[in-house]
Amino acid sequence: MTNKERYAMMRKRHTFLSETVKGYTSLEEYARDRDEWFAIRGINLELRGNCVSLCNYLLYNEYEEYFVVPTSDGHLAISHVIWWQNDVCANEIFNILEEEIANEDDILTSY
């Protein structure tokens, strides 16, 4: 898969995950309700203090880690910033909409 194709797939996953947060305002409630649902799909859900991590393990130790974050209007969203293993097998923080390297702080503010 080329990088362009992989970025497009990341955005599709983002759209899919965004459907799962609709109607939620609590990270704890979301984690409780969705833990088994994600486990069945092979996605590891982890409640962290200020977000929920959704780690999707792909082929050959590759992964993409998405984040459920609270928004300024009190709802939940999927951040546009993810952790992933890039094409040279380096762990990287990446903004999937802008297709550029990001900072860890951007996870909570980019949705």
Backbone as a ProteinNet text record, in pm:
[ID]
protein_1_A
[PRIMARY]
MTNKERYAMMRKRHTFLSETVKGYTSLEEYARDRDEWFAIRGINLELRGNCVSLCNYLLYNEYEEYFVVPTSDGHLAISHVIWWQNDVCANEIFNILEEEIANEDDILTSY
[TERTIARY]
85.3	0	90.3	62.4	139.6	100.3	181.4	146.2	12.8	-11.3	-139.3	-256.7	-242	-348	-364.3	-251.9	-259.6	-325.6	-291.8	-354.1	-505	-544.6	-687.5	-755.3	-688.7	-744.9	-754.9	-655.8	-661.5	-784.1	-810	-926.9	-1057.7	-1060.6	-1178.8	-1197.9	-1088.1	-1098.5	-1146.4	-1095.6	-1137.4	-1287.8	-1338.6	-1482.5	-1560.8	-1514.3	-1578.6	-1581.3	-1468	-1459.7	-1544.1	-1554.6	-1634.7	-1780.8	-1829.2	-1968	-1987.1	-1881.6	-1895.4	-1906.4	-1868.5	-1872.3	-1999.6	-2080	-2202.5	-2289.3	-2333.7	-2421.9	-2350.1	-2220	-2145.2	-2088.3	-2089.3	-2028.6	-1928	-1918.9	-1831.5	-1733.6	-1604.5	-1502.8	-1523.2	-1555.7	-1574.6	-1691.5	-1803.2	-1920.6	-1889.4	-1821.3	-1783.4	-1694.9	-1592.9	-1501.2	-1575.8	-1664.3	-1741	-1831.3	-1902.5	-1997.2	-1929.6	-1813.9	-1751.3	-1635.3	-1592.7	-1474.9	-1488.5	-1594.6	-1612.4	-1634.1	-1707.5	-1735.2	-1603.7	-1508.7	-1379.1	-1295.4	-1300.1	-1222.3	-1259.9	-1387.6	-1433.5	-1372.8	-1347.6	-1291.2	-1137.7	-1077.2	-931.4	-867.3	-944.5	-893.2	-883.9	-767.2	-745.7	-793.9	-888.4	-939.5	-875.6	-822.4	-762.8	-807.9	-870.9	-912.5	-790.6	-758.1	-650.6	-717.3	-648.5	-711.1	-790.3	-735.9	-800.7	-843.2	-835.2	-876.2	-895.1	-946.1	-954.4	-869.6	-778.2	-692.6	-758.4	-756.9	-806.2	-691.3	-625.8	-506.9	-541.9	-518.5	-548.7	-416.5	-390.9	-268.3	-292.7	-204	-217.8	-117	-70.9	25.5	166.8	244.1	387.4	421.3	353.8	378.2	341.4	280.5	233.1	110.1	91.6	-25.8	-68.8	-193.2	-246.4	-323.9	-291.5	-358	-437.1	-568.5	-660.5	-701.6	-753.1	-786.4	-925	-1005.4	-1135	-1106.3	-1148.3	-1119.5	-1246.6	-1250.6	-1365.3	-1351.6	-1464.6	-1464	-1505.6	-1488.8	-1523.7	-1673.7	-1756.4	-1902.2	-1953.5	-1861.6	-1901.2	-1924.2	-1910.6	-1927	-1791	-1790.9	-1666.6	-1642.4	-1515.3	-1476.4	-1352.5	-1321.8	-1197.5	-1096.6	-982.7	-877.9	-827.7	-786.1	-723.8	-577.4	-525.9	-385.6	-376.7	-292.5	-277.4	-129.7	-105.8	25.4	21.4	131.7	137	280.6	297.7	430.4	438.2	526.3	532.2	603.3	622.8	678.2	823.5	894	1031.5	1035.9	920.7	905.7	938	919.6	939.1	803.2	794.6	672.3	662.8	544.6	529.4	391.3	385.3	257.7	224.1	102.8	71.3	-70.8	-87.9	-220.3	-270.2	-373.6	-418.9	-492.2	-541.8	-607.8	-507.9	-410.1	-307.7	-191.6	-186.1	-79.7	58.2	73.5	202.8	225.8	351.3	389.7	329.1	285.9	222.3	292.7	243.2	293.3	192.2	238.7	149.6	38.8	69.7	-31.1	-146.3	-121	-223.5	-332.5	-306.4	-405.5	-534.6	-522.1	-641.5	-709.1	-644.7	-700.2	-736.2	-706.3	-731.3	-842.5	-962.7	-1078	-1174.7
-117.3	0	124.2	217.6	342.1	428.5	530.1	621.5	690	732.8	798.6	705.1	577.8	480.4	456.6	451.5	430.1	549.8	671.7	790.6	789.2	749.1	740.7	637.1	525	422.8	474.9	552.8	612.9	702.2	780.4	869.9	789	676.2	589.2	531.8	489.3	438	547.1	668.8	782.8	803.3	799.4	815.6	703.8	580.5	466.5	484.9	520.9	539.2	657	760	877.2	840.4	741.7	695.6	636.3	578.2	511	607.9	734	829.2	912.8	902.7	983.1	957.5	1065.2	1057.1	1045	1031.8	1018.2	1152.1	1171.6	1290.3	1252	1124	1076.5	972.2	996.6	899.4	766.2	773.9	653.4	570.3	636.4	566.1	502.9	577.5	526.4	402.6	411.3	298.7	176.7	197.2	86.9	22.5	105.6	54.9	-11.9	36.6	-6.2	-104.2	-134.5	-218.8	-354.4	-426.3	-558	-546.4	-445.3	-423.8	-411.3	-333.6	-319.5	-445.6	-510.8	-633.2	-739.6	-751.6	-847.9	-816.7	-691	-648.3	-643.7	-681.7	-685	-549.8	-456.6	-322.9	-308.3	-270.9	-256.4	-118.8	-116.8	7	25.2	146	177.1	315.8	322	449.8	514.7	632.8	712.1	831.8	905.5	1014.6	1112.5	1157	1262.8	1218.3	1087.4	1034.9	883.9	826.7	682	645.6	552.4	504.7	385.2	385.7	273.9	229.2	119.9	75.7	-41.6	-21	-117.3	-175.2	-303.4	-369.1	-425.4	-389.3	-428.3	-538.6	-548	-649.9	-619.1	-723.3	-711.6	-612.5	-612.8	-522	-377.4	-347	-211	-185	-58.3	-22.3	119.4	148.7	284.2	301.4	405.9	431.7	561.7	548.7	661.4	700.4	822.4	872.7	935.4	892.1	954.5	1066.8	1188	1304.6	1384.4	1454.2	1542.6	1670.3	1721.2	1844.6	1961.9	2080.9	2201.3	2212.9	2143.7	2149.4	2035.4	1958	1853.8	1716.6	1702.6	1572.3	1505.6	1388.8	1318.5	1317.6	1311.3	1306.8	1219.4	1182.3	1110.7	1215.3	1218.5	1313.6	1285.8	1390.7	1375.7	1337.7	1338.6	1307.1	1167.3	1084.9	946.6	915.2	805.4	742.9	632.8	612.6	504.3	464.4	350.5	309.2	342.6	436.7	484.2	384.6	424.6	333.1	295	360.7	320.9	259.4	210.8	140	226.1	356.9	447.3	485.1	493.2	539.9	690.2	736.9	877.2	927.4	1053.2	1121	1194.4	1172.5	1214.3	1268.7	1380.9	1437.1	1380.5	1298.4	1228.1	1317.2	1432.3	1523.1	1612.6	1659.7	1746.8	1668.5	1537.3	1449.2	1503	1536.8	1586	1545.2	1543.9	1509.3	1611	1562.7	1648.3	1629.5	1700.4	1688.7	1614.4	1555.3	1480.5	1569.9	1695.9	1788.9	1808.4	1788.3	1805.9	1700.4	1588.3	1481.2	1534.1	1610.7	1657.8	1779.2	1842.6	1966	1955.7	1844.3	1830.1	1729	1779	1690	1757.3
0	0	0	-88.2	-90.4	29.2	58.5	167	139.9	17.8	-15	12.9	-24.4	1.8	151.6	222.2	367.8	435.6	394.4	453.1	427.7	307.3	275.5	365.8	391.5	479.2	622.7	666.7	800.6	814.2	710.5	715	714.7	645.4	648.3	788.6	851.6	988.1	1082.5	1062.3	1144.3	1131.8	1010.3	986.2	1054	1041.5	1106.4	1257.6	1316.2	1461.5	1507.7	1426.3	1461.9	1482.6	1410.8	1429.3	1568.6	1626.6	1756.3	1873	1855.1	1966.2	1969.1	1866.5	1859.5	1981.8	2044.8	2160.1	2293.6	2291.7	2417.2	2463	2595.3	2656.3	2764	2795.7	2903.3	2849.6	2871.6	2832.2	2904.8	3033.8	3113.8	3061.4	3031.1	2979.1	2843.4	2756.9	2626	2641.2	2727.1	2747.4	2800.4	2894.6	2953.2	2847	2771.3	2671.9	2552.2	2513.8	2389.2	2404	2526.4	2546.7	2477	2505.7	2444.3	2293.3	2250.7	2108.4	2031	2084.4	2017.3	2031.4	2146.6	2167.6	2064.1	2034.3	1934	1797.6	1771	1642.7	1643.4	1754.7	1762.3	1786.4	1839.9	1869.9	2020.9	2069.6	2212.8	2259.2	2352.5	2411	2547.6	2572	2701.9	2746	2862.2	2918.9	2982.9	2936.5	2995.8	3059.8	3142	3215.6	3131.7	3019.1	2942.1	2802	2775	2645.2	2655.3	2547.9	2533	2412.5	2430.9	2323.9	2256.3	2122.7	2042.6	1953.3	1990.7	1917.9	1827.6	1699.7	1596	1545.8	1573.6	1527.2	1388.9	1297.4	1158	1125.9	1005	964.3	1014	1040	1068	1178.5	1287.2	1399.4	1371.4	1258.4	1232.4	1318.7	1353.8	1434	1399.8	1432.2	1430.1	1559	1633	1760.4	1750.1	1758.2	1750.3	1891.7	1907	2039.7	2041.6	2138.8	2166.4	2264.9	2230.2	2312.9	2338.8	2452.2	2478.2	2395.4	2347.3	2269.6	2357.2	2304.6	2381.2	2406	2325.7	2347.5	2435.8	2495.9	2589.7	2530.1	2400.2	2335.5	2318	2258.4	2229.1	2079	2041.4	1900.6	1887.9	1764.8	1735.3	1687.9	1754.5	1718.1	1576.8	1506.8	1374.7	1388.6	1510.1	1535.5	1594.9	1536	1578.9	1602.7	1672.8	1675.9	1571.3	1499.5	1402.7	1378	1314.4	1270.7	1122.6	1088.9	950.9	859	734	633	656.2	747.1	781.7	921.5	968	1096.2	1218.3	1205.6	1319.5	1376.3	1507.8	1572.5	1552.2	1514.3	1477.1	1516.8	1555.2	1579.6	1450.8	1400.1	1264.1	1256.4	1188.1	1163.3	1030.4	1036	916.6	816.8	860.4	766.3	695.4	770.1	711.7	651.5	680.4	632.5	667.8	797.9	843.9	989.2	1027.6	1163.4	1259.6	1374.9	1475.4	1609.4	1708.9	1845.7	1930.4	2037.8	2126.5	2182.7	2209.1	2261	2162.8	2032.9	1930.8	1936.9	2003.7	2012.8	2074.8	2181.3	2253.1	2189.4	2094.2	2036.7	1888.5	1826.4	1682.8	1659.1	1642.9	1616.6	1523.6
[MASK]
+++++++++++++++++++++++++++++++++++++++++++++++++++++++++++++++++++++++++++++++++++++++++++++++++++++++++++++++

